[in-house]
Amino acid sequence: MTRQNYDVAVIGGGLHGLSTAMHLGRSGKKVLILERHWSGRHASGATAAGVRTLNRDRGELDLSLQAMEMWHDMPGLVGDDCGFHANGQIWVAEDAAALTRVQAHVQALERDGYRHEELIGPEELRRWLPALSPHCLGASIAKRDGAADPHRTLRAFRTSALAAGATLVEQCGVEAIERQGGDWTLRTSRGNWTVPFVVNAAGAWSGRIAAMVGDVIPLATKSSMMMVSERINPFIKPVVSIVGRSLSFKQADQGTLVIGGGLQGVPDLDKETSTARMRVLAAGARAATDLFPSVRDLRIVRVWAGLEAKTSDMLPIVDASPNAPGVFHAFGFSGHGFQLVPIVGAAVADLIVQGKTSLPISHLSARRLMEPSPVKDNTP
Ligand SMILES: Cc1cc2nc3c(=O)[nH]c(=O)nc-3n(C[C@H](O)[C@H](O)[C@H](O)COP(=O)(O)OP(=O)(O)OC[C@H]3O[C@@H](n4cnc5c(N)ncnc54)[C@H](O)[C@@H]3O)c2cc1C
């Protein structure tokens, strides 16, 4: 039996699928979310939940800055602050070359009128991070950045999507998508649905969904790893990263240290799992203890990894399908999509409801990754 009573089917019940469903529902659309496992099973349940404009690629910076305004009013959007604390994010320079790089980065931003990052010298850096090793020379800080609680965020967006009228069907994998007149029929493990609009928010598997409607978008897979320590007394508030090394370091409200920042395990898309690489985790732990020697003897109590699609330029795709009318893509967040959750859903909802958006997504087109690079004409 094919069911037809929805306007939009969102594939993927992660944070981006939930946010899109919430915004669409509030615009009056009848939305069906199809999730192969359960909402938050993959990247959105594994995330470090850093809320960062610091050191963002220019291609998504304007979108990220607008998303930050939404983070500062989360209760207004989803009825909960999602555990977001704006305690700042800091990008630390350990040596003179790193400091030069940070200074050039902030000066370039300032030249273009951006004021969200500031340079701080060693004394101010130590005021923000009293436990920091004395060898660090300075940093860039984004004071309105911070971190949230991933599970509170999931609950808030899921509750808000359902309150906006969306239907969430879990344990329901989309296996094929077929054109049916002007509509799309989704064949799933729990029956078929026919809808005019489809949103592809299937995370690491989005390339496979895109291929079902004729969009061949080359993607790699990230398997970002995290580790968590035993609880200690409060000693750090901002989220810390280091120039030139893989580290994101913060302390959760419960007192645990949460360490990650691009440390990669081994992904397996078919088995939907990844293998942690202990040597890589050890390098991450070394970076953390180089910066904060006082945590050297702490025990790591848990490690995990999460799967996500990575694009060649590390920017997501937030766009209408170039080949399939009525299909929209929101994926390829390449390890930094949590901060964009409130706004990407709004952008996709605009594209469906109004056929356009005023939100700054022009650098996030699907075509940029699908078109072959222009052949260079070398004739003199
Ligand atoms: C370890 C880790 C740390 C991170 N830290 C940060 C951070 O600090 N800050 C930040 O901004 N970002 C961070 N990120 C990135 C961020 O978490 C992701 O960008 C974001 O959660 C992606 O959400 P999503 O909804 O696109 O994907 P997902 O949450 O992966 O959701 C996609 C869903 O689609 C479902 N699905 C797939 N195929 C099908 C199908 N055929 N049918 C039905 N359902 C399907 C999957 O089961 C999955 O639940 C991190 C990611 C990881 C893994």
The ligand as an SDF file (V2000), in Angstrom:
LIG
                    3D

 53 58  0  0  0  0  0  0  0  0999 V2000
   32.1810   12.5710   17.3900 C   0  0  0  0  0  0  0  0  0  0  0  0
   31.5950   13.8020   16.7430 C   0  0  0  0  0  0  0  0  0  0  0  0
   31.8490   15.0580   17.2920 C   0  0  0  0  0  0  0  0  0  0  0  0
   31.2820   16.1990   16.7170 C   0  0  0  0  0  0  0  0  0  0  0  0
   31.4810   17.4100   17.3080 N   0  0  0  0  0  0  0  0  0  0  0  0
   30.8960   18.5250   16.7830 C   0  0  0  0  0  0  0  0  0  0  0  0
   31.0340   19.7840   17.4270 C   0  0  0  0  0  0  0  0  0  0  0  0
   31.6460   19.9000   18.4870 O   0  0  0  0  0  0  0  0  0  0  0  0
   30.4400   20.8790   16.8590 N   0  0  0  0  0  0  0  0  0  0  0  0
   29.7450   20.7820   15.6730 C   0  0  0  0  0  0  0  0  0  0  0  0
   29.2550   21.8050   15.1790 O   0  0  0  0  0  0  0  0  0  0  0  0
   29.5730   19.5910   15.0660 N   0  0  0  0  0  0  0  0  0  0  0  0
   30.1280   18.4710   15.5870 C   0  0  0  0  0  0  0  0  0  0  0  0
   29.9700   17.2560   14.9810 N   0  0  0  0  0  0  0  0  0  0  0  0
   29.1690   17.1930   13.7520 C   0  0  0  0  0  0  0  0  0  0  0  0
   27.6830   17.1670   14.0550 C   0  0  0  0  0  0  0  0  0  0  0  0
   27.4070   16.3480   15.1540 O   0  0  0  0  0  0  0  0  0  0  0  0
   26.9520   16.6950   12.8070 C   0  0  0  0  0  0  0  0  0  0  0  0
   27.2520   17.5880   11.7530 O   0  0  0  0  0  0  0  0  0  0  0  0
   25.4400   16.6180   12.9540 C   0  0  0  0  0  0  0  0  0  0  0  0
   25.0590   15.9290   14.1080 O   0  0  0  0  0  0  0  0  0  0  0  0
   24.8670   15.9260   11.7100 C   0  0  0  0  0  0  0  0  0  0  0  0
   23.4860   15.7220   11.9120 O   0  0  0  0  0  0  0  0  0  0  0  0
   22.6580   15.0030   10.7710 P   0  0  0  0  0  0  0  0  0  0  0  0
   21.2490   15.0590   11.1960 O   0  0  0  0  0  0  0  0  0  0  0  0
   23.0360   15.5670    9.4470 O   0  0  0  0  0  0  0  0  0  0  0  0
   23.2320   13.4950   10.7360 O   0  0  0  0  0  0  0  0  0  0  0  0
   22.9090   12.2420   11.6730 P   0  0  0  0  0  0  0  0  0  0  0  0
   22.7250   12.6280   13.0690 O   0  0  0  0  0  0  0  0  0  0  0  0
   23.9350   11.2040   11.3700 O   0  0  0  0  0  0  0  0  0  0  0  0
   21.4840   11.7740   11.1340 O   0  0  0  0  0  0  0  0  0  0  0  0
   21.3160   11.1010    9.9180 C   0  0  0  0  0  0  0  0  0  0  0  0
   20.2880   10.0140   10.1510 C   0  0  0  0  0  0  0  0  0  0  0  0
   19.8950    9.4550    8.9020 O   0  0  0  0  0  0  0  0  0  0  0  0
   19.5570    8.1070    9.1230 C   0  0  0  0  0  0  0  0  0  0  0  0
   19.5690    7.4060    7.8440 N   0  0  0  0  0  0  0  0  0  0  0  0
   20.6270    7.1370    7.0380 C   0  0  0  0  0  0  0  0  0  0  0  0
   20.2360    6.4670    5.9390 N   0  0  0  0  0  0  0  0  0  0  0  0
   18.9000    6.3130    6.0370 C   0  0  0  0  0  0  0  0  0  0  0  0
   17.9190    5.6910    5.2040 C   0  0  0  0  0  0  0  0  0  0  0  0
   18.2570    5.1000    4.0510 N   0  0  0  0  0  0  0  0  0  0  0  0
   16.6320    5.6930    5.6220 N   0  0  0  0  0  0  0  0  0  0  0  0
   16.2700    6.3070    6.7850 C   0  0  0  0  0  0  0  0  0  0  0  0
   17.1630    6.8940    7.6050 N   0  0  0  0  0  0  0  0  0  0  0  0
   18.4660    6.9030    7.2330 C   0  0  0  0  0  0  0  0  0  0  0  0
   20.6400    7.6320   10.0870 C   0  0  0  0  0  0  0  0  0  0  0  0
   20.2330    6.4660   10.7900 O   0  0  0  0  0  0  0  0  0  0  0  0
   20.8310    8.8530   10.9880 C   0  0  0  0  0  0  0  0  0  0  0  0
   20.1010    8.7670   12.1980 O   0  0  0  0  0  0  0  0  0  0  0  0
   30.5080   16.0890   15.5250 C   0  0  0  0  0  0  0  0  0  0  0  0
   30.2640   14.8290   14.9650 C   0  0  0  0  0  0  0  0  0  0  0  0
   30.7890   13.6910   15.5600 C   0  0  0  0  0  0  0  0  0  0  0  0
   30.5000   12.3480   14.9630 C   0  0  0  0  0  0  0  0  0  0  0  0
  1  2  1  0
  2  3  1  0
  2 52  2  0
  3  4  2  0
  4  5  1  0
  4 50  1  0
  5  6  2  0
  6  7  1  0
  6 13  1  0
  7  8  2  0
  7  9  1  0
  9 10  1  0
 10 11  2  0
 10 12  1  0
 12 13  2  0
 13 14  1  0
 14 15  1  0
 14 50  1  0
 15 16  1  0
 16 17  1  0
 16 18  1  0
 18 19  1  0
 18 20  1  0
 20 21  1  0
 20 22  1  0
 22 23  1  0
 23 24  1  0
 24 25  2  0
 24 26  1  0
 24 27  1  0
 27 28  1  0
 28 29  2  0
 28 30  1  0
 28 31  1  0
 31 32  1  0
 32 33  1  0
 33 34  1  0
 33 48  1  0
 34 35  1  0
 35 36  1  0
 35 46  1  0
 36 37  1  0
 36 45  1  0
 37 38  2  0
 38 39  1  0
 39 40  1  0
 39 45  2  0
 40 41  1  0
 40 42  2  0
 42 43  1  0
 43 44  2  0
 44 45  1  0
 46 47  1  0
 46 48  1  0
 48 49  1  0
 50 51  2  0
 51 52  1  0
 52 53  1  0
M  END
$$$$
